[in-house]
């Protein structure tokens, strides 16, 4: 049985027998992103597409297929012809935890073959700019004073934001509501900026420009080290929630 490595973020369907196939690749390759355009997985896929095109000598066609925390997009890749021309990119929610949460019509362990490990990144605790808390300690105090009233945006059940939120609740004892978004991070950050929801745990690749632009505020990075791209954001250890380390790949 072939298994997905815990740090594998790129998977492709098995190639046909090289003896029976023509030189690969001989036509465009479809790159399925199981999340919405503008999110961290989509941004990474688009960054990879050009070097892939250059190396393989064929166009890379990106398709954003959203829904059910990535299960629809991954399912599309699984059920495509097993000829190596359909590639799936994802993260640990789409390619690991979905197998434990959803009743899928495919087997994540058997139907996907790992190709490459992609970057692993911590999350940033991002809140609306007018939320009455200046740091993570004050934010936790505010959540405890307003149980089940705050809202966290997530990409759905089992998503990185959702699991991060559940873990944060368990460790700190706070309570809040989860608001699922079909298209993921880009719409979540948009609604935090507009004040429709209170916060999320997001990757720097999608939230940092909004943080630096003053549209949202960052309270902490879920790591024991600060981000090189944003050294002004404290770690969770420094911000008052020691040891709450969460990362995604």
C-alpha positions in Angstrom: 0.0 0.0 0.0 1.3 3.4 -0.9 0.9 6.1 1.7 1.1 9.8 1.7 4.0 11.2 3.7 2.9 13.6 6.4 4.8 16.4 4.7 3.8 15.8 1.1 1.7 18.6 -0.4 1.8 17.6 -4.1 0.4 14.4 -5.4 -0.3 13.0 -8.9 -2.0 10.0 -10.3 0.2 7.1 -11.4 1.9 7.3 -14.7 1.2 4.7 -17.4 3.8 2.1 -18.3 6.6 4.0 -19.9 7.1 1.2 -22.4 3.6 1.6 -23.7 3.4 5.4 -23.5 4.8 8.1 -25.8 7.3 10.5 -24.4 6.0 12.3 -21.3 4.7 14.9 -21.3 3.4 15.4 -24.8 0.4 17.7 -24.0 -0.7 20.3 -21.3 -0.9 19.2 -17.7 -3.9 20.1 -15.5 -3.0 21.3 -12.1 -6.0 21.0 -9.8 -6.1 23.4 -6.8 -8.9 22.2 -4.4 -9.4 25.7 -3.0 -10.4 29.1 -4.3 -8.3 31.5 -6.2 -6.1 33.9 -4.2 -5.7 31.5 -1.2 -2.3 30.2 0.0 -2.5 26.8 -1.9 -3.6 28.7 -5.1 -0.8 31.2 -4.8 1.8 28.4 -4.3 0.4 26.5 -7.3 0.7 29.5 -9.5 4.3 30.1 -8.3 5.1 26.5 -9.2 3.4 26.5 -12.6 6.0 28.5 -14.4 9.1 26.5 -13.4 7.1 23.3 -14.1 6.2 24.6 -17.6 9.8 25.5 -18.2 11.1 22.1 -17.0 8.4 20.0 -18.7 8.0 22.0 -21.9 4.2 21.9 -21.7 1.6 24.4 -20.5 0.3 24.0 -16.9 -3.4 24.6 -16.7 -4.6 25.6 -13.2 -8.1 24.6 -12.3 -9.7 25.9 -9.0 -12.2 23.3 -7.9 -13.7 24.3 -4.5 -16.0 22.8 -2.0 -16.1 20.5 1.0 -12.7 21.5 2.4 -10.9 20.3 -0.8 -12.6 16.9 -1.2 -14.3 17.8 -4.4 -11.1 19.0 -6.1 -9.0 16.1 -4.8 -11.8 13.7 -6.0 -11.6 15.2 -9.5 -7.9 14.4 -9.6 -8.4 10.9 -8.3 -11.0 10.1 -10.9 -9.2 11.6 -13.8 -7.4 9.2 -16.2 -4.3 7.8 -14.5 -2.0 9.0 -17.2 0.1 11.6 -15.3 -1.6 14.6 -16.9 -3.7 15.5 -13.9 -1.8 16.8 -10.8 -3.3 17.7 -7.4 -1.8 20.2 -5.0 -3.0 20.5 -1.4 -2.2 20.5 2.3 -2.7 18.3 5.3 -6.4 19.0 5.6 -7.1 18.2 1.9 -4.8 15.2 1.7 -4.8 13.7 5.2 -7.5 14.8 7.7 -10.3 14.7 5.1 -9.9 11.0 5.1 -10.7 10.8 8.8 -13.6 13.3 8.6 -15.5 12.7 5.4 -17.0 9.6 3.8 -15.0 9.9 0.6 -15.6 8.1 -2.7 -11.8 7.6 -2.9 -9.0 6.4 -0.7 -6.4 9.0 0.1 -3.8 6.5 1.0 -4.2 4.2 -2.1 -5.3 6.6 -4.9 -2.7 9.3 -4.7 1.1 9.1 -5.2 3.3 11.7 -3.5 5.7 13.7 -5.7 7.2 16.5 -3.6 7.2 18.1 -0.2 6.3 21.7 -0.2 7.0 24.5 2.3 5.7 24.2 5.9 4.4 27.4 7.4 3.0 28.5 10.8 -0.3 30.4 11.0 -0.9 34.0 12.1 -3.7 34.9 14.4 -5.5 37.6 12.5 -8.3 39.8 13.9 -10.5 42.6 12.6 -8.7 46.0 13.2 -11.4 47.4 15.5 -11.6 44.3 17.8 -11.2 45.5 21.4 -7.9 43.7 22.2 -4.4 44.9 21.6 -2.5 41.6 22.0 -3.1 37.9 22.3 -3.6 38.0 26.1 -6.3 40.7 25.8 -7.9 38.7 22.9 -8.1 35.6 25.1 -9.6 37.6 27.9 -12.1 39.1 25.5 -13.1 35.7 24.2 -13.6 34.4 27.8 -15.7 37.4 28.6 -17.9 36.8 25.5 -18.2 33.0 25.2 -19.6 31.7 21.9 -20.1 35.3 20.6 -16.9 35.7 18.5 -16.6 34.2 15.1 -13.7 32.5 13.3 -13.6 32.2 9.6 -12.6 28.8 8.3 -12.4 27.0 4.9 -14.8 24.4 6.3 -14.9 21.3 8.6 -11.4 19.9 8.9 -9.6 22.8 7.3 -6.4 24.2 8.8 -8.3 27.2 10.2 -10.9 25.0 11.8 -8.5 22.5 13.4 -6.3 25.4 14.6 -9.4 27.0 16.2 -10.4 23.7 17.9 -6.9 23.3 19.2 -6.8 26.9 20.4 -10.1 26.4 22.2 -8.9 23.2 23.9 -5.6 24.7 25.1 -7.0 28.1 26.3 -10.5 27.2 27.3 -12.1 29.9 25.2 -15.3 29.4 23.1 -16.3 30.9 19.8 -18.3 30.1 16.7 -16.9 28.8 13.4 -18.0 30.3 10.1 -17.2 28.1 7.1 -16.3 29.6 3.7 -16.5 27.6 0.5 -13.7 29.5 -1.3 -11.2 29.8 1.6 -8.7 32.3 2.8 -9.2 35.2 0.4 -12.9 35.6 1.3 -12.2 35.1 5.0 -9.7 37.9 5.0 -12.1 40.1 3.0 -14.9 39.6 5.6 -12.5 40.2 8.5 -11.5 43.5 6.8 -15.2 44.3 6.4 -15.9 43.5 10.1 -18.3 40.6 9.3 -16.3 38.1 11.3 -13.8 38.5 14.1 -10.7 36.5 13.3 -9.0 33.6 11.7 -5.7 31.6 11.7 -4.2 32.3 8.3 -0.9 31.9 6.4 1.4 34.8 5.8 1.2 34.3 2.0 -2.4 35.6 2.0 -2.7 37.7 5.1 0.6 39.6 5.3 -0.2 42.2 2.7 -3.5 43.0 4.5 -1.7 43.2 7.9 0.9 45.5 6.6 -1.8 47.6 4.8 -3.6 48.1 8.1 -6.8 46.3 7.0 -6.5 43.6 9.7 -4.3 43.1 12.8 -1.9 40.3 13.6 -1.7 39.2 17.2 0.8 36.3 17.0 2.5 33.7 14.8 1.9 30.1 15.9 5.6 29.2 16.1 8.5 29.5 18.4 10.3 31.8 15.9 9.2 35.1 14.4 8.6 35.4 10.6 11.5 36.8 8.7 9.0 38.7 6.5 7.2 40.2 9.5 9.6 40.3 12.5 7.3 42.7 14.3 4.7 40.0 14.9 5.4 38.2 18.2 5.4 34.4 18.6 2.7 32.7 20.7 5.3 32.2 23.4 6.0 36.0 23.5 2.3 36.9 23.2 1.0 34.9 26.2 0.0 31.5 24.8 3.2 29.5 25.1 3.5 26.2 23.2 0.5 26.7 20.9 2.5 25.8 17.8 0.5 25.1 14.6 1.9 24.8 11.1 0.6 23.7 7.7 2.2 22.3 4.6 
